[in-house]
Amino acid sequence: MSESAALVVEVHVPLTPDANAAEGETRFPWIEALVEFTTELDEAGDIFVVEEGDVFNDAYVIVITGADESTLTGIANRVANLPGIPTGVFAMVTDADAEELGQGTMIEIS
């Protein structure tokens, strides 16, 4: 990680389909709640959402920055506790210089 690049945390949520989703409904209804949660934090100025909704290695990834590591990993923990979020959420602590997703220090969340 670069000394000067901004701290970034990637929140990886496994793309586990909801077994209770009705025919014709989204198989990932929790994505909407996740986007709403992080958008509210962004609009409040608590964090900055760099990227919302990338699919990477069978996970839905939201990239956040704009706060210190404990705040950003705390938000990842809050994401993992949102209703309907699949288990297996983890965070990657990296920086804005990372060339692709999934590089950095992995922190198990749930």
MMTF fields as JSON, N, C-alpha, C and O atoms, coordinates in Angstrom:
{
  "mmtfVersion": "1.0.0",
  "mmtfProducer": "UNKNOWN",
  "numBonds": 439,
  "numAtoms": 440,
  "numGroups": 110,
  "numChains": 1,
  "numModels": 1,
  "chainsPerModel": [1],
  "groupsPerChain": [110],
  "chainIdList": ["A"],
  "bondAtomList": [4, 2, 8, 6, 12, 10, 16, 14, 20, 18, 24, 22, 28, 26, 32, 30, 36, 34, 40, 38, 44, 42, 48, 46, 52, 50, 56, 54, 60, 58, 64, 62, 68, 66, 72, 70, 76, 74, 80, 78, 84, 82, 88, 86, 92, 90, 96, 94, 100, 98, 104, 102, 108, 106, 112, 110, 116, 114, 120, 118, 124, 122, 128, 126, 132, 130, 136, 134, 140, 138, 144, 142, 148, 146, 152, 150, 156, 154, 160, 158, 164, 162, 168, 166, 172, 170, 176, 174, 180, 178, 184, 182, 188, 186, 192, 190, 196, 194, 200, 198, 204, 202, 208, 206, 212, 210, 216, 214, 220, 218, 224, 222, 228, 226, 232, 230, 236, 234, 240, 238, 244, 242, 248, 246, 252, 250, 256, 254, 260, 258, 264, 262, 268, 266, 272, 270, 276, 274, 280, 278, 284, 282, 288, 286, 292, 290, 296, 294, 300, 298, 304, 302, 308, 306, 312, 310, 316, 314, 320, 318, 324, 322, 328, 326, 332, 330, 336, 334, 340, 338, 344, 342, 348, 346, 352, 350, 356, 354, 360, 358, 364, 362, 368, 366, 372, 370, 376, 374, 380, 378, 384, 382, 388, 386, 392, 390, 396, 394, 400, 398, 404, 402, 408, 406, 412, 410, 416, 414, 420, 418, 424, 422, 428, 426, 432, 430, 436, 434],
  "bondOrderList": [1, 1, 1, 1, 1, 1, 1, 1, 1, 1, 1, 1, 1, 1, 1, 1, 1, 1, 1, 1, 1, 1, 1, 1, 1, 1, 1, 1, 1, 1, 1, 1, 1, 1, 1, 1, 1, 1, 1, 1, 1, 1, 1, 1, 1, 1, 1, 1, 1, 1, 1, 1, 1, 1, 1, 1, 1, 1, 1, 1, 1, 1, 1, 1, 1, 1, 1, 1, 1, 1, 1, 1, 1, 1, 1, 1, 1, 1, 1, 1, 1, 1, 1, 1, 1, 1, 1, 1, 1, 1, 1, 1, 1, 1, 1, 1, 1, 1, 1, 1, 1, 1, 1, 1, 1, 1, 1, 1, 1],
  "groupList": [{"groupName": "MET", "atomNameList": ["N", "CA", "C", "O"], "elementList": ["N", "C", "C", "O"], "formalChargeList": [0, 0, 0, 0], "bondAtomList": [1, 0, 2, 1, 3, 2], "bondOrderList": [1, 1, 2], "singleLetterCode": "M", "chemCompType": "L-PEPTIDE LINKING"}, {"groupName": "SER", "atomNameList": ["N", "CA", "C", "O"], "elementList": ["N", "C", "C", "O"], "formalChargeList": [0, 0, 0, 0], "bondAtomList": [1, 0, 2, 1, 3, 2], "bondOrderList": [1, 1, 2], "singleLetterCode": "S", "chemCompType": "L-PEPTIDE LINKING"}, {"groupName": "GLU", "atomNameList": ["N", "CA", "C", "O"], "elementList": ["N", "C", "C", "O"], "formalChargeList": [0, 0, 0, 0], "bondAtomList": [1, 0, 2, 1, 3, 2], "bondOrderList": [1, 1, 2], "singleLetterCode": "E", "chemCompType": "L-PEPTIDE LINKING"}, {"groupName": "ALA", "atomNameList": ["N", "CA", "C", "O"], "elementList": ["N", "C", "C", "O"], "formalChargeList": [0, 0, 0, 0], "bondAtomList": [1, 0, 2, 1, 3, 2], "bondOrderList": [1, 1, 2], "singleLetterCode": "A", "chemCompType": "L-PEPTIDE LINKING"}, {"groupName": "LEU", "atomNameList": ["N", "CA", "C", "O"], "elementList": ["N", "C", "C", "O"], "formalChargeList": [0, 0, 0, 0], "bondAtomList": [1, 0, 2, 1, 3, 2], "bondOrderList": [1, 1, 2], "singleLetterCode": "L", "chemCompType": "L-PEPTIDE LINKING"}, {"groupName": "VAL", "atomNameList": ["N", "CA", "C", "O"], "elementList": ["N", "C", "C", "O"], "formalChargeList": [0, 0, 0, 0], "bondAtomList": [1, 0, 2, 1, 3, 2], "bondOrderList": [1, 1, 2], "singleLetterCode": "V", "chemCompType": "L-PEPTIDE LINKING"}, {"groupName": "HIS", "atomNameList": ["N", "CA", "C", "O"], "elementList": ["N", "C", "C", "O"], "formalChargeList": [0, 0, 0, 0], "bondAtomList": [1, 0, 2, 1, 3, 2], "bondOrderList": [1, 1, 2], "singleLetterCode": "H", "chemCompType": "L-PEPTIDE LINKING"}, {"groupName": "PRO", "atomNameList": ["N", "CA", "C", "O"], "elementList": ["N", "C", "C", "O"], "formalChargeList": [0, 0, 0, 0], "bondAtomList": [1, 0, 2, 1, 3, 2], "bondOrderList": [1, 1, 2], "singleLetterCode": "P", "chemCompType": "L-PEPTIDE LINKING"}, {"groupName": "THR", "atomNameList": ["N", "CA", "C", "O"], "elementList": ["N", "C", "C", "O"], "formalChargeList": [0, 0, 0, 0], "bondAtomList": [1, 0, 2, 1, 3, 2], "bondOrderList": [1, 1, 2], "singleLetterCode": "T", "chemCompType": "L-PEPTIDE LINKING"}, {"groupName": "ASP", "atomNameList": ["N", "CA", "C", "O"], "elementList": ["N", "C", "C", "O"], "formalChargeList": [0, 0, 0, 0], "bondAtomList": [1, 0, 2, 1, 3, 2], "bondOrderList": [1, 1, 2], "singleLetterCode": "D", "chemCompType": "L-PEPTIDE LINKING"}, {"groupName": "ASN", "atomNameList": ["N", "CA", "C", "O"], "elementList": ["N", "C", "C", "O"], "formalChargeList": [0, 0, 0, 0], "bondAtomList": [1, 0, 2, 1, 3, 2], "bondOrderList": [1, 1, 2], "singleLetterCode": "N", "chemCompType": "L-PEPTIDE LINKING"}, {"groupName": "GLY", "atomNameList": ["N", "CA", "C", "O"], "elementList": ["N", "C", "C", "O"], "formalChargeList": [0, 0, 0, 0], "bondAtomList": [1, 0, 2, 1, 3, 2], "bondOrderList": [1, 1, 2], "singleLetterCode": "G", "chemCompType": "PEPTIDE LINKING"}, {"groupName": "ARG", "atomNameList": ["N", "CA", "C", "O"], "elementList": ["N", "C", "C", "O"], "formalChargeList": [0, 0, 0, 0], "bondAtomList": [1, 0, 2, 1, 3, 2], "bondOrderList": [1, 1, 2], "singleLetterCode": "R", "chemCompType": "L-PEPTIDE LINKING"}, {"groupName": "PHE", "atomNameList": ["N", "CA", "C", "O"], "elementList": ["N", "C", "C", "O"], "formalChargeList": [0, 0, 0, 0], "bondAtomList": [1, 0, 2, 1, 3, 2], "bondOrderList": [1, 1, 2], "singleLetterCode": "F", "chemCompType": "L-PEPTIDE LINKING"}, {"groupName": "TRP", "atomNameList": ["N", "CA", "C", "O"], "elementList": ["N", "C", "C", "O"], "formalChargeList": [0, 0, 0, 0], "bondAtomList": [1, 0, 2, 1, 3, 2], "bondOrderList": [1, 1, 2], "singleLetterCode": "W", "chemCompType": "L-PEPTIDE LINKING"}, {"groupName": "ILE", "atomNameList": ["N", "CA", "C", "O"], "elementList": ["N", "C", "C", "O"], "formalChargeList": [0, 0, 0, 0], "bondAtomList": [1, 0, 2, 1, 3, 2], "bondOrderList": [1, 1, 2], "singleLetterCode": "I", "chemCompType": "L-PEPTIDE LINKING"}, {"groupName": "TYR", "atomNameList": ["N", "CA", "C", "O"], "elementList": ["N", "C", "C", "O"], "formalChargeList": [0, 0, 0, 0], "bondAtomList": [1, 0, 2, 1, 3, 2], "bondOrderList": [1, 1, 2], "singleLetterCode": "Y", "chemCompType": "L-PEPTIDE LINKING"}, {"groupName": "GLN", "atomNameList": ["N", "CA", "C", "O"], "elementList": ["N", "C", "C", "O"], "formalChargeList": [0, 0, 0, 0], "bondAtomList": [1, 0, 2, 1, 3, 2], "bondOrderList": [1, 1, 2], "singleLetterCode": "Q", "chemCompType": "L-PEPTIDE LINKING"}],
  "groupTypeList": [0, 1, 2, 1, 3, 3, 4, 5, 5, 2, 5, 6, 5, 7, 4, 8, 7, 9, 3, 10, 3, 3, 2, 11, 2, 8, 12, 13, 7, 14, 15, 2, 3, 4, 5, 2, 13, 8, 8, 2, 4, 9, 2, 3, 11, 9, 15, 13, 5, 5, 2, 2, 11, 9, 5, 13, 10, 9, 3, 16, 5, 15, 5, 15, 8, 11, 3, 9, 2, 1, 8, 4, 8, 11, 15, 3, 10, 12, 5, 3, 10, 4, 7, 11, 15, 7, 8, 11, 5, 13, 3, 0, 5, 8, 9, 3, 9, 3, 2, 2, 4, 11, 17, 11, 8, 0, 15, 2, 15, 1],
  "groupIdList": [1, 2, 3, 4, 5, 6, 7, 8, 9, 10, 11, 12, 13, 14, 15, 16, 17, 18, 19, 20, 21, 22, 23, 24, 25, 26, 27, 28, 29, 30, 31, 32, 33, 34, 35, 36, 37, 38, 39, 40, 41, 42, 43, 44, 45, 46, 47, 48, 49, 50, 51, 52, 53, 54, 55, 56, 57, 58, 59, 60, 61, 62, 63, 64, 65, 66, 67, 68, 69, 70, 71, 72, 73, 74, 75, 76, 77, 78, 79, 80, 81, 82, 83, 84, 85, 86, 87, 88, 89, 90, 91, 92, 93, 94, 95, 96, 97, 98, 99, 100, 101, 102, 103, 104, 105, 106, 107, 108, 109, 110],
  "secStructList": [7, 7, 1, 1, 1, 7, 3, 3, 3, 3, 3, 3, 3, 3, 7, 7, 7, 7, 6, 6, 7, 7, 6, 6, 1, 7, 1, 7, 6, 2, 2, 2, 2, 2, 2, 2, 2, 2, 2, 2, 2, 2, 2, 2, 6, 1, 7, 3, 3, 3, 3, 3, 3, 3, 3, 3, 6, 6, 3, 3, 3, 3, 3, 3, 3, 1, 1, 7, 2, 2, 2, 2, 2, 2, 2, 2, 2, 2, 2, 2, 6, 1, 6, 6, 7, 7, 1, 7, 7, 3, 3, 3, 3, 3, 3, 6, 6, 7, 1, 1, 6, 6, 7, 1, 3, 3, 3, 3, 7, 7],
  "xCoordList": [0.845, 0.0, 0.885, 1.935, 0.445, 1.195, 1.018, -0.045, 2.076, 2.009, 1.044, 0.387, 0.957, 0.184, -1.229, -2.067, -1.504, -2.822, -3.883, -3.598, -5.101, -6.211, -6.555, -6.549, -6.856, -7.302, -8.65, -9.555, -8.764, -9.992, -10.337, -9.449, -11.624, -12.074, -13.104, -14.081, -12.844, -13.8, -14.633, -14.084, -15.949, -16.838, -17.345, -18.073, -16.947, -17.312, -18.452, -18.305, -19.595, -20.76, -20.993, -21.225, -20.934, -21.133, -22.465, -23.494, -22.435, -23.661, -24.43, -24.529, -24.967, -25.764, -27.22, -27.779, -27.843, -29.244, -30.169, -29.923, -31.227, -32.238, -33.13, -33.838, -33.093, -33.871, -35.375, -36.165, -35.772, -37.193, -37.714, -38.886, -36.854, -37.294, -38.34, -38.162, -39.427, -40.51, -40.094, -39.211, -40.744, -40.497, -40.65, -41.645, -39.671, -39.732, -39.162, -38.957, -38.9, -38.297, -36.785, -36.241, -36.121, -34.668, -34.208, -34.819, -33.127, -32.571, -31.685, -31.229, -31.443, -30.571, -31.267, -30.8, -32.384, -33.152, -32.375, -32.717, -31.348, -30.554, -29.692, -29.235, -29.467, -28.625, -29.242, -28.534, -30.55, -31.221, -31.021, -30.742, -31.16, -30.958, -29.512, -29.25, -28.586, -27.166, -26.843, -26.146, -27.348, -27.116, -27.745, -27.135, -28.959, -29.645, -28.84, -28.679, -28.339, -27.559, -26.3, -26.044, -25.52, -24.267, -24.514, -23.738, -25.587, -25.922, -26.272, -25.875, -27.015, -27.356, -26.103, -25.997, -25.148, -23.892, -23.108, -22.514, -23.108, -22.415, -23.056, -22.36, -24.375, -25.09, -24.933, -24.976, -24.75, -24.551, -23.115, -22.814, -22.235, -20.853, -19.967, -18.822, -20.499, -19.714, -18.623, -17.521, -18.945, -18.004, -18.218, -19.137, -17.372, -17.558, -17.605, -16.688, -18.682, -18.808, -18.119, -18.591, -16.989, -16.209, -16.879, -17.011, -17.296, -17.894, -18.948, -18.717, -20.091, -21.184, -21.658, -22.151, -21.504, -22.119, -21.266, -21.796, -19.978, -19.142, -19.31, -19.426, -19.326, -19.322, -17.903, -17.327, -17.345, -15.957, -15.853, -16.212, -15.364, -15.194, -16.437, -16.345, -17.578, -18.839, -19.244, -19.905, -18.848, -19.257, -19.747, -19.331, -20.642, -21.097, -20.211, -20.166, -19.508, -18.493, -18.86, -19.199, -18.777, -18.924, -17.587, -17.02, -17.095, -15.805, -16.066, -16.707, -15.55, -15.784, -14.455, -13.449, -14.48, -13.316, -13.827, -15.026, -12.922, -13.347, -13.381, -13.902, -12.822, -12.77, -11.566, -10.88, -11.315, -10.185, -10.548, -11.707, -9.531, -9.725, -10.765, -11.586, -10.736, -11.695, -13.133, -14.056, -13.325, -14.666, -15.133, -16.264, -14.254, -14.623, -14.864, -15.81, -14.026, -14.26, -15.494, -16.187, -15.763, -16.985, -18.228, -19.23, -18.158, -19.279, -19.436, -20.557, -18.313, -18.378, -19.088, -19.877, -18.801, -19.448, -20.95, -21.763, -21.306, -22.726, -23.428, -24.575, -22.745, -23.3, -23.604, -24.672, -22.657, -22.82, -24.02, -24.577, -24.41, -25.528, -26.858, -27.864, -26.875, -28.139, -29.031, -28.528, -30.349, -31.266, -31.104, -31.081, -30.994, -30.943, -29.569, -29.412, -28.572, -27.227, -26.677, -26.735, -26.141, -25.59, -24.386, -23.732, -24.102, -22.912, -21.687, -21.794, -20.532, -19.289, -18.78, -17.877, -19.352, -18.901, -17.47, -17.122, -16.657, -15.317, -14.934, -15.544, -13.919, -13.432, -11.998, -11.238, -11.643, -10.258, -9.818, -10.397, -8.786, -8.239, -7.116, -6.142, -7.261, -6.304, -6.183, -6.473, -5.764, -5.7, -6.109, -6.32, -6.213, -6.707, -5.764, -6.161, -4.524, -3.575, -3.725, -3.099, -4.538, -4.699, -5.202, -6.121, -4.586, -4.921, -6.219, -6.859, -6.614, -7.868, -8.426, -7.751, -9.665, -10.296, -9.586, -8.927, -9.722, -9.199, -7.738, -7.17, -7.112, -5.723, -5.688, -6.374, -4.901, -4.811, -4.897, -4.641, -5.26, -5.351, -6.798, -7.678, -7.043, -8.394, -8.762, -7.972, -9.962, -10.49, -11.807, -12.75, -11.872, -13.128, -14.16, -13.847, -15.374, -16.441, -17.482, -17.78, -18.028, -19.054, -18.942, -19.72],
  "yCoordList": [-1.192, 0.0, 1.249, 1.291, 2.225, 3.47, 4.334, 4.346, 5.051, 5.948, 7.101, 7.569, 7.56, 8.774, 8.511, 9.412, 7.31, 7.026, 6.933, 6.529, 7.311, 7.284, 5.858, 4.941, 5.687, 4.398, 4.037, 4.868, 2.796, 2.298, 0.96, 0.153, 0.726, -0.58, -1.102, -0.433, -2.325, -3.014, -3.925, -4.706, -3.829, -4.717, -5.768, -5.453, -7.028, -8.135, -8.925, -9.461, -8.993, -9.746, -10.89, -10.645, -12.142, -13.272, -13.181, -12.852, -13.475, -13.455, -14.761, -15.617, -14.868, -16.03, -15.708, -14.781, -16.464, -16.168, -16.428, -17.319, -15.647, -15.818, -16.995, -16.931, -18.059, -19.263, -18.999, -19.758, -17.923, -17.614, -16.643, -16.267, -16.235, -15.287, -15.953, -17.08, -15.233, -15.768, -15.733, -14.973, -16.561, -16.608, -15.203, -14.526, -14.771, -13.453, -12.334, -11.23, -12.584, -11.56, -11.687, -12.704, -10.637, -10.688, -11.798, -12.041, -12.462, -13.518, -12.93, -13.64, -11.614, -10.943, -9.699, -8.58, -9.887, -8.729, -7.859, -6.693, -8.403, -7.662, -6.574, -5.664, -6.656, -5.646, -4.255, -3.282, -4.166, -2.868, -2.258, -1.065, -3.069, -2.583, -2.146, -1.146, -2.892, -2.572, -1.24, -0.404, -1.047, 0.199, 1.376, 2.439, 1.19, 2.247, 2.643, 3.829, 1.648, 1.879, 2.698, 3.712, 2.253, 2.964, 4.327, 5.258, 4.452, 5.745, 6.76, 7.922, 6.319, 7.224, 7.695, 8.869, 6.781, 7.164, 8.144, 9.093, 7.915, 8.796, 10.185, 11.196, 10.224, 11.512, 12.272, 13.502, 11.548, 12.193, 12.713, 13.461, 12.305, 12.751, 11.898, 12.261, 10.741, 9.865, 9.136, 8.924, 8.757, 8.053, 8.54, 9.314, 8.086, 8.325, 6.965, 6.157, 6.721, 5.462, 5.651, 6.396, 4.957, 5.065, 4.287, 4.764, 3.087, 2.219, 1.367, 0.798, 1.283, 0.539, -0.524, -0.213, -1.771, -2.817, -3.515, -4.016, -3.57, -4.377, -5.844, -6.174, -6.718, -8.155, -8.64, -8.444, -9.283, -9.744, -11.05, -11.112, -12.102, -13.416, -13.866, -14.22, -13.851, -14.305, -13.502, -14.023, -12.241, -11.35, -10.036, -9.62, -9.398, -8.041, -7.124, -7.243, -6.212, -5.409, -3.932, -3.365, -3.33, -1.881, -1.349, -1.877, -0.305, 0.28, 1.618, 2.509, 1.739, 2.96, 3.563, 2.867, 4.865, 5.592, 6.815, 6.936, 7.716, 8.957, 8.934, 9.86, 7.871, 7.793, 6.934, 6.401, 6.803, 5.979, 4.497, 4.136, 3.65, 2.21, 1.624, 0.805, 2.036, 1.452, 1.851, 1.057, 3.066, 3.496, 2.697, 2.212, 2.561, 1.861, 0.373, -0.195, -0.262, -1.683, -1.842, -2.857, -0.849, -0.852, -0.805, -1.455, -0.037, 0.026, -1.321, -1.772, -1.963, -3.31, -4.272, -5.116, -4.136, -4.961, -4.667, -5.582, -3.4, -3.027, -3.586, -4.025, -3.573, -4.161, -5.636, -6.12, -6.351, -7.786, -8.085, -9.181, -7.111, -7.302, -6.779, -6.845, -6.258, -5.816, -7.042, -8.13, -6.873, -8.002, -8.601, -7.88, -9.927, -10.631, -10.756, -11.463, -10.082, -10.155, -11.57, -12.101, -12.183, -13.536, -13.56, -12.537, -14.717, -14.86, -14.937, -15.225, -14.676, -14.748, -13.394, -13.322, -12.317, -10.969, -10.773, -11.181, -10.145, -9.771, -8.428, -7.968, -7.812, -6.517, -6.681, -7.487, -5.913, -5.819, -4.389, -3.437, -4.244, -2.922, -2.687, -3.438, -1.648, -1.363, 0.154, 0.902, 0.6, 2.044, 2.363, 1.471, 3.647, 4.104, 3.736, 3.816, 3.332, 2.952, 1.498, 1.087, 0.715, -0.701, -0.789, -0.075, -1.67, -1.768, -2.519, -2.312, -3.396, -4.119, -4.493, -4.36, -4.961, -5.392, -6.601, -7.348, -6.789, -7.986, -7.927, -8.945, -6.763, -6.613, -5.886, -4.876, -6.373, -5.713, -6.722, -7.911, -6.241, -7.077, -7.48, -6.626, -8.788, -9.286, -9.313, -9.75, -8.846, -8.867, -9.626, -9.218, -10.732, -11.51, -10.695, -10.121, -10.65, -9.911, -10.89, -10.875, -11.735, -12.687, -14.008, -14.923],
  "zCoordList": [0.0, 0.0, 0.0, 0.641, -0.712, -0.844, 0.406, 1.027, 0.755, 1.921, 1.684, 2.614, 0.431, 0.158, -0.362, -0.338, -0.825, -1.403, -0.306, 0.821, -0.659, 0.291, 0.7, -0.122, 1.981, 2.515, 1.903, 1.821, 1.481, 0.864, 1.509, 1.783, 1.751, 2.224, 1.226, 0.893, 0.765, -0.099, 0.794, 1.571, 0.685, 1.432, 0.444, -0.498, 0.675, -0.211, 0.427, 1.525, -0.272, 0.2, -0.784, -1.968, -0.31, -1.219, -1.959, -1.368, -3.25, -4.053, -3.833, -4.713, -2.618, -2.243, -2.537, -1.95, -3.442, -3.768, -2.586, -1.773, -2.503, -1.465, -1.863, -2.868, -1.078, -1.374, -1.305, -1.867, -0.617, -0.458, -1.513, -1.484, -2.443, -3.475, -4.367, -4.828, -4.595, -5.426, -6.898, -7.296, -7.679, -9.126, -9.706, -9.449, -10.483, -11.113, -10.262, -10.767, -8.984, -8.114, -8.162, -8.594, -7.712, -7.662, -6.721, -5.68, -7.103, -6.253, -5.163, -4.267, -5.25, -4.284, -3.713, -3.926, -2.987, -2.505, -1.517, -1.323, -0.9, 0.076, -0.562, 0.13, -1.86, -2.514, -2.368, -2.111, -2.53, -2.418, -1.023, -0.904, 0.025, 1.399, 1.611, 2.279, 1.046, 1.158, 0.486, 1.06, -0.721, -1.46, -0.717, -0.607, -0.21, 0.539, 1.78, 2.068, 2.51, 3.723, 3.421, 4.069, 2.436, 2.138, 1.499, 1.711, 0.72, 0.128, 1.219, 1.138, 2.239, 3.349, 4.079, 4.433, 4.308, 4.968, 4.102, 4.614, 2.799, 1.86, 1.874, 1.965, 1.783, 1.757, 3.064, 3.072, 4.183, 5.486, 5.641, 6.572, 4.716, 4.784, 5.674, 5.944, 6.141, 7.015, 6.24, 6.746, 5.006, 4.14, 2.714, 2.446, 1.808, 0.388, -0.292, -0.15, -1.031, -1.764, -3.114, -3.973, -3.279, -4.506, -5.625, -6.753, -5.285, -6.28, -5.608, -4.542, -6.229, -5.624, -6.6, -7.684, -6.207, -6.986, -8.009, -9.001, -7.815, -8.681, -8.314, -7.134, -9.295, -9.016, -9.247, -10.317, -8.213, -8.258, -7.5, -6.324, -8.155, -7.521, -6.75, -5.575, -7.4, -6.788, -5.557, -4.659, -5.52, -4.429, -5.019, -6.101, -4.279, -4.594, -3.764, -2.539, -4.424, -3.735, -3.762, -4.8, -2.569, -2.435, -1.928, -0.972, -2.574, -2.213, -1.52, -2.077, -0.281, 0.499, 0.957, 1.094, 1.185, 1.672, 2.436, 2.689, 2.801, 3.428, 4.944, 5.565, 5.56, 7.024, 7.399, 6.527, 8.705, 9.132, 9.044, 8.84, 9.203, 9.019, 9.967, 9.555, 11.23, 12.177, 11.831, 12.012, 11.34, 10.93, 9.715, 9.681, 8.717, 7.491, 7.736, 7.19, 8.545, 8.839, 9.736, 9.665, 10.571, 11.373, 10.492, 10.787, 9.411, 8.469, 7.768, 7.531, 7.435, 6.838, 7.8, 7.375, 9.075, 10.093, 10.157, 10.294, 10.059, 10.065, 8.83, 8.917, 7.673, 6.452, 6.679, 6.306, 7.296, 7.532, 8.427, 8.382, 9.234, 10.161, 9.643, 10.349, 8.414, 7.825, 7.605, 7.323, 7.733, 7.523, 6.132, 5.134, 6.073, 4.798, 4.164, 3.169, 4.725, 4.141, 4.349, 5.458, 3.279, 3.425, 4.372, 4.577, 4.939, 5.765, 4.854, 3.662, 5.44, 4.679, 4.216, 3.383, 4.748, 4.387, 4.887, 5.995, 4.054, 4.5, 3.897, 2.931, 4.477, 3.995, 3.518, 4.055, 2.512, 2.06, 2.342, 1.819, 3.174, 3.461, 2.467, 2.422, 1.678, 0.614, 0.455, 1.39, -0.701, -0.932, -2.36, -3.182, -2.632, -3.929, -5.073, -6.235, -4.774, -5.82, -6.261, -7.238, -5.563, -5.929, -7.367, -7.766, -8.127, -9.54, -9.802, -10.833, -8.87, -9.048, -7.687, -6.666, -7.686, -6.453, -5.879, -6.602, -4.582, -3.94, -3.55, -3.154, -3.649, -3.226, -1.914, -1.753, -0.959, 0.335, 1.458, 1.265, 2.627, 3.813, 4.032, 4.139, 4.097, 4.282, 5.758, 6.596, 6.07, 7.439, 7.406, 6.727, 8.142, 8.223, 9.003, 10.046, 8.499, 9.175, 9.725, 10.919, 8.86, 9.332, 8.617, 8.886]
}
